[in-house]
Amino acid sequence: MSEKRKEPFGDLMKSMNQFFHDKPVKNFMQTMDDFFKNPFPFATSFHVEVNENADDYIIKAELPGINREQIELNAINNYIKITIHRLDIETSEDDLQQIYQKKQAFQQSTRTIPLPFIIDESTIQASHTNGLLIVKVPKPKGKRISLQ
């Protein structure tokens, strides 16, 4: 019993472990792990709230971490369309191993809000402060018709 009992697939398992822990497979496996930890880092949607008062429709969109330059706002017929463009660039350097790594991720999210009237683009007011986008769309003023 002084001899070690040899596993039938021991050498194969050792070779497989070595294969997955050596480059480039190791980097590929790490990338896959990172993806499945957070497959959608910037959700495909963002929270939007629509309120109404006597004069306006008020649209509030929560956009934490988004700059004013990343927001595109459009009025099309009776729709307000909010689009977020986000480009994340991550770089890392290792002078000892002479490795330079750069990751880029472009993400775009869009929400379309329908309103019950055709929108006059010249009357819309929009502001962006501390990650909160507020869009005010005035209700159209119609002419009151008296009954006979």
Steps between C-alpha positions, in 0.01 A plus 500: 500500500806724494443563131261782408195386322487670162172660392391383154432854375752682721737598218211613281355718778842648571543585130152657484563713810830618359332582165234719664747679729754591229471798263311577273221272627533644852427854375207374295355316798541812718315707240217246497484506881484882499220494243283260698554692823352811341367428148321836466696761695280782375146378488325516165250729661489771763228618736262758357209662680228704325281741699235745390379829642252753363749654254778247431610143469814451710733215405772404749777255407750374755843491333770460765854533367383640165633834373295755307703424184390135511127585484309539175144633521260494204137595446332304222127559441348407837807324643793614714803278437785494752820328384811445710836440328774368726859412409713342773875466442714304742876473458767316696876470462754257638855617432659184638324268258468769230123464478267781398131427518213723389129418529225704338129456551232703322150485636183669388167510680178655375162573652207635300217674685166546319293812568134552401569792263742611227797670666616851410880464528552873562309488831689210664724578798765253616758504780756252632626532859673240720392204286136609468364602160179705515304571182197730509261480209222762511150381420358666190248774565194456288235754426192454713189468291174627644189293450186653349 
